[in-house]
Structure formats: structure tokens, C-alpha cells
Amino acid sequence: MRAIITTFSIGFILLMSTSSLLGQTDNTVGLLRNDMDSYNGYTMMSPINSKNTYLIDNCGEVVNSWTSLYNPAMTSHLTKEGNLLRTGRVEGSFNAGGSGGFIQLFDWNGDLLWESQLAVAFNYHQHHDVRAMPNGNILVLAWEYNSPPAALQLGRDPAEISDNGMWTEIIMEIEPIGFNDFLVQWEWHLNDHLIQDLDSSKDNYGVLSEHPELVNVNYEGATDPVDRFHANALDYNEELDQIVINSRNYHEFYIIDHSTTSDEAAGHIGGASGKGGDVLYRYGNPAVYDRGAVSDQKFFSQHGTNWIREGEYKNGLIVFNNGINRPQGSFSSVEVVVPERNGDEYIIEPNSPFGPESFDFAYVGTPTSSFFSPRLSNAVVLPNENILIAEGQVGRLFEITPEKEIVWEYINPVLGTNISTQGDDSPNSDVFASERYPIDYSGLIGELLPTGPIEFNSNYNCDIVQEEVAVDFQWLYKVDLINNPVGNRLLLLNQESQKLIIEVFDLFGREVIPSFQSNNQRIEKDINVASGYYVLRVTNEVNNTMKTIKFIKG
């Protein structure tokens, strides 16, 4: 059962599950948990073996979905214009893990606006991720083919060159044209920023430790001779105009400058950084550039490196550390790295690796073995500084607070064309990544009417009270609780003596004390209710603005 109240354009949503005070259900698939401290919004999910993409609310109900002719490769994103940017998996000349080759753009209603293939035989092949740019272009991560002679010219160890050549990484910014064409407006090639210390006759010969801005093409810890680097994540920071990509095989990520021209990106000077397309910052495995030992390695086959755009760790990176073969045993973790900077410059001391020495935040399971996804996965920091995690290989999405408490949990019920029935065991259905959009996100342009859970025969009830409040609190910003937690008396400060209607609800959306009115500057009300979480709603009768305040009854 669902109750919805709507008044204004910017919303606050309180989501409550009636199974328990803390929002936990008895489900086996779909929504498992939804606590009051979960960040309210809409979660995007593209199951790997499904042609469908889903947008669900915090109660696990579908508010929109899109259907493609292709399985994803591997991600989907909702643009600020309300379109779905989706990758598709097609056969190409190279089909390693994460291969895609097709990009599509759908409108909110599921109509195809644009599509194009980025999988040209023995040249390049889109894989893993794409990103919508502020100017309407699309940032694309792709493999670039190098024949055996070309790999040799790049300084690759001749004994390690495969008959299939070597695929490296490129990033392209493309402008969609018409219905299925595009123009490349900017490009960056990893080939231009490789170094090696085996063959002095090659142009990229050098001392590794003297060039942390370059990537060693012969790093011995990467054992795949063909998919040499296996980048698996791509993200763009508009404020910094920088891009991050993640190399699973090298166990590190790289930040590069996007402010360059394509010519500058091919060299070592130019752009806002003055360093062209060279690596501005890298983290995870300093042994790659000979400024650390094996024991200094911090990432182990990681995924999902994403920028943090606000909050305590702003302009830091969050990483899903898959944790394969880490010295302490194989288990996953989620970690935050905030690069050390001096103004716009990333700091690296002579003969030392890039810092910091340790993570700024780290999450592991309890016990550690309870949280492990050898493949896939990602994590994103939400606007309230909670973290949404996709434990990809088991199809589990969950949200933690900064105190590492799980406050939302969901099991993907979609496995290929099969949809689970509530009560079935978890299908372990892969999800590569996930993200959650705030309720005021500009891309949420359609009606967000819940149509029920994805899974069949769900046996839980989730009530939503949606109260949308004014864009700014010019009328109600001076109304607040004097004390929180609250004892037996509610004390409310109403500095401007506004005429208020005051209501108090429990987590089930039930009014727990009769509503009352007051225009006193100090409002007092006895509340004889049990200890727990409650919501106070105040309404200004004059202009009908509303404000909600969560509080704890001690």
C-alpha cells in the first residue's frame, strides 16, 4: 500500500517499510531493507544478461524502464535531459570481458533517439563505460588494437607479444550526429603515454621511477598479453575538467587532463595542467612506476572508480576494491582516496609514490568473507554522504552510512529473461554498476508513478509519504527543533511567529499525536510516545510551504 502527498517542486521523501521499525523485510529478492537513514532517490540498474534497464524507488518499485535489443556493456546512465545513455554488447574483432561496441540514447518514454556502433574491425572497440558530457557529447572508453609489430614498436617485451597483438586504451569524446553518426571532438591514447626500460632504441625508453606520469607497458604484475591494461571504469569531473580511468590489470587508476586539445593530449605539454595527456595522478600500485614494493599495493583487481562531487571527500575518488589475491585473503572492500594537492597541482615528492599513504575511508564486511565480489561492482557517494554499493557478482545493491551501517539493501531479481518470484533463493544475477539519482535531479522528467516490484508475488508492504517542500526555506528556515533527541516534551523554535500546523508521524506514516496549530516563538508540546524515530511536519498556513524534520524520541 502506498500513500503519496505532493505539494511543491523540490521534494523530501520519507520511505518506510512496515515489516519492522528499522525497515527490514523478510524478502529473498527485491527490497530487503529500507531504513529511515537511507538516501531518498531513484536507483538505476541494468542487469548484465538482460535487455532491460530499470529505475526503482527506495521501496524497490519500478518507476520507469527501457528495453534495448542488446545486453548492456556494461553501464547505463540517466542524462540531465532525461534521456537514457546505454551501452550495448555486439560481436567485434575483440571480445574480452566488458566488451560493448554499441551506444544508444533513448528518451524518457523508451523511444530510440540515436545509436551508433563503435566497434570497427581491428581498430577500436567500446567497452565497459560511457559518460554524458555537459555539452551533450559522450565520453567513450574503448580498446585500441596494436598489431604484433606495433606492440613491439611500443616497447613491449618481444617474448610476451601474442599473435593476437595487444589492445591498449583510448578515450574519445564524440558528438552524436543525426540518428546513427558521430564526430570525434577529442581523443586521448594511452599509447602516447607509455614507457619501458627494456629497449633503448625505442622513443619511449626511460627510467620508470623518473616518470610517474607515464605507464610501464611491461609491468610484470599484469599477466594478460592481449588485454594489457583492462580499463573498466570511466568518470568525468566537470569542476576540475579531468577524467579518471581504472586499470584492473595494473591495480591502479589514472587521472588525466581533459582541458587539452587532441594534439596536446597526444603530448606532454598543454592544457590547464601544462602536462598534456600525461598522467596527473595515479594510485593503487606504486610498483608499476618503480616507486614502491609489492607490499605497497593497495588495490587488487578493482572496479568502479568514481569521482566524489561534494561533501567531506569532495574531488576524491571512491573505489570498489574487489580484493582478489590480497595478502590478507580474498575479500572485497570499498575505499575512498583523497589525492594530496597544492592548489591545482597533485603532489608527489621526489623518489616517493603519490599519496596518501592510507585510505581516507574503508568499508569491509563483518566478517570480511561476507562481502566479496571477484568481478564487476562499483560504489558511489550519495549527496548525504551515504555510499551506494553494487556487489556485482551476486547482484546485491546496498547502502551504508558514514558510520558503516547498512540502511538499504536490494537483490536483483532479474537473471536473463527470467524474473524471480518472492521467496526464491537469490539468483546471483550480475549487475555491473548502479547509481542513485536525487529526487530533484533534472533528468527525472516523467511521471514517477510506482508500478510495483520487478519480482513476482512480493509479500511486503512499503508506504511512502512524499512531502515536497519549497525550493528555499525563506519561510521555514527559522523553524527548528530546540533539542534532538527529544524527551517527553517537543520544543520547537518559531523565530518569526509564523502560523504553523504541526504534525508528528511514526515510521508507518501514522499520526501519533493530534495535529495542532501555534504561532508562538517557542512551541511546546507533550509527546507520550515510545522511543524511536519520528517525523515532524510543519506547515505555514499563509503560503502553504512545508518542512519536515526527522527526530529521535529518547
C-alpha positions, 0 to 999 in steps of 0.5 A: 500500500502506498500513500503519496502527498505532493505539494511543491517542486523540490521534494523530501521523501520519507520511505518506510517499510512496515515489516519492522521499525528499522525497515527490514523485510523478510524478502529473498529478492527485491527490497530487503531493507529500507531504513529511515537513514537511507538516501531518498532517490531513484536507483538505476540498474541494468542487469548484465544478461538482460535487455532491460534497464530499470529505475526503482524507488527506495521501496524497490518499485519500478518507476520507469524502464527501457528495453534495448535489443542488446545486453548492456556493456556494461553501464547505463546512465540517466542524462540531465535531459532525461534521456537514457545513455546505454551501452550495448554488447555486439560481436567485434574483432575483440571480445574480452570481458566488458566488451560493448561496441554499441551506444544508444540514447533513448528518451524518457518514454523508451523511444530510440533517439540515436545509436551508433556502433563503435566497434570497427574491425581491428581498430577500436572497440567500446567497452565497459563505460560511457559518460554524458558530457555537459555539452551533450557529447559522450565520453567513450572508453574503448580498446585500441588494437596494436598489431604484433609489430606495433606492440613491439614498436611500443616497447613491449617485451618481444617474448610476451607479444601474442599473435593476437597483438595487444589492445591498449586504451583510448578515450574519445569524446564524440558528438552524436550526429543525426540518428546513427553518426558521430564526430570525434571532438577529442581523443586521448591514447594511452599509447602516447603515454607509455614507457619501458626500460627494456629497449633503448632504441625505442622513443619511449625508453626511460627510467620508470621511477623518473616518470610517474606520469607515464605507464610501464607497458611491461609491468610484470604484475599484469599477466594478460598479453592481449588485454594489457591494461583492462580499463573498466571504469570511466568518470568525468569531473566537470569542476576540475575538467579531468577524467579518471580511468581504472586499470584492473590489470595494473591495480591502479587508476589514472587521472588525466587532463581533459582541458587539452586539445587532441594534439596536446593530449597526444603530448606532454605539454598543454592544457590547464595542467601544462602536462598534456595527456600525461598522467596527473595522478595515479594510485593503487600500485606504486610498483608499476612506476618503480616507486614502491614494493609489492607490499605497497599495493593497495588495490587488487583487481578493482572496479568502479572508480568514481569521482566524489562531487561534494561533501567531506571527500569532495574531488576524491575518488571512491573505489570498489576494491574487489580484493582478489589475491590480497595478502590478507585473503580474498575479500572485497572492500570499498575505499575512498582516496583523497589525492594530496594537492597544492592548489591545482597541482597533485603532489608527489615528492621526489623518489616517493609514490603519490599519496596518501599513504592510507585510505581516507575511508574503508568499508569491509564486511563483518566478517570480511568473507561476507562481502566479496565480489571477484568481478564487476561492482562499483560504489558511489557517494550519495549527496548525504554522504551515504555510499551506494554499493553494487556487489556485482557478482551476486547482484546485491545493491546496498547502502551504508552510512558514514558510520558503516551501517547498512540502511538499504539493501536490494537483490536483483531479481532479474537473471536473463529473461527470467524474473524471480518470484518472492521467496526464491533463493537469490539468483546471483544475477550480475549487475555491473554498476548502479547509481542513485539519482536525487529526487530533484535531479533534472533528468527525472522528467516523467511521471514517477508513478510506482508500478510495483516490484520487478519480482513476482508475488512480493509479500511486503508492504512499503508506504511512502509519504512524499512531502515536497517542500519549497525550493528555499526555506525563506519561510521555514528556515527559522523553524527548528527543533530546540533539542534532538533527541527529544524527551517527553516534551517537543520544543520547537523554535518559531523565530518569526511567529509564523502560523504553523500546523504541526504534525508528528508521524511514526515510521508507518506514516501514522499520526501519533499525536493530534495535529495542532496549530501555534504561532508562538516563538517557542512551541511546546508540546507533550509527546507520550510516545515510545522511543524511536524515530519520528517525523515532524511536519510543519506547515505555514498556513499563509503560503502553504510551504512545508518542512519536515524534520526527522527526530529521535524520541529518547 
